[in-house]
Amino acid sequence: MTMNKILVKLYVPIIEEQYDVWIPLNKRIYNVIHLLIKAVNEFSDGYYQPQEMPNLYDKSTANPFDPNLTVKETSIRNGSEIILL
């Protein structure tokens, strides 16, 4: 059985929250961002509603992830810390 999701720590500075979330390896980063927006909105009882499409960043390098790559094609691994900003 192959694991098709990984567990990451997501930081959302605009609402000063962090979450442990599972993200799918085979989805493109832009799809993952949409999933994360929806999840964070639910976690925050509708408080998180970005006006513009946020980017996803590597917390250790502060580099943005290419929205067109799949998660598998990036440096995101189990336990990675990422920022939605």
C-alpha positions in Angstrom: 0.0 0.0 0.0 1.4 3.4 -0.9 0.8 6.4 1.2 -0.9 9.1 -1.0 -1.0 11.7 1.8 1.6 13.3 4.1 1.2 15.1 7.4 2.6 18.6 7.5 2.5 21.5 10.0 0.7 24.5 8.4 1.2 28.0 9.7 -1.4 30.7 8.9 0.2 34.0 10.1 -2.8 36.1 9.2 -5.0 34.4 11.8 -2.0 33.5 14.1 -2.8 29.8 13.9 -1.1 26.5 13.1 -2.6 23.2 12.1 -1.4 19.6 11.5 -3.0 18.7 8.1 -2.8 15.8 5.7 -2.1 16.8 2.1 -2.3 14.6 -1.0 1.0 13.9 -2.8 -0.5 13.7 -6.3 -2.2 17.1 -6.3 -0.7 20.3 -7.8 0.2 23.0 -5.3 -2.5 25.3 -6.5 -5.1 22.6 -5.8 -3.6 22.0 -2.4 -3.8 25.8 -1.7 -7.6 25.6 -2.5 -8.0 22.6 -0.2 -6.1 24.4 2.6 -8.1 27.6 2.3 -11.3 25.5 2.7 -9.9 23.5 5.6 -8.5 26.6 7.5 -11.8 28.4 6.9 -13.6 25.5 8.6 -11.1 25.2 11.4 -11.4 28.9 12.1 -15.3 28.9 12.0 -15.3 31.0 8.8 -12.8 33.6 10.1 -10.2 32.8 7.4 -11.3 34.3 4.1 -8.4 35.5 2.0 -9.2 38.3 -0.5 -6.5 37.1 -2.8 -5.1 33.7 -3.6 -2.4 33.0 -1.0 0.9 31.3 -1.7 2.5 28.3 0.0 6.0 28.7 1.4 8.6 26.4 2.9 9.0 27.6 6.5 12.7 26.8 6.7 13.8 28.6 3.5 10.9 31.1 3.0 10.9 30.1 -0.7 7.5 29.8 -2.4 6.4 26.5 -3.9 5.7 26.5 -7.6 1.9 26.2 -7.9 2.2 24.1 -11.0 4.2 21.3 -9.4 2.6 18.4 -7.6 3.4 18.0 -3.9 5.5 14.9 -4.8 7.7 17.1 -7.1 8.5 19.6 -4.3 10.6 19.3 -1.1 7.4 18.9 1.0 7.7 15.6 3.0 6.1 14.1 6.1 6.7 16.6 9.0 7.4 19.6 6.7 6.5 23.0 8.0 4.7 25.2 5.4 3.2 28.6 5.5 0.0 29.8 3.9 0.4 33.5 3.2 
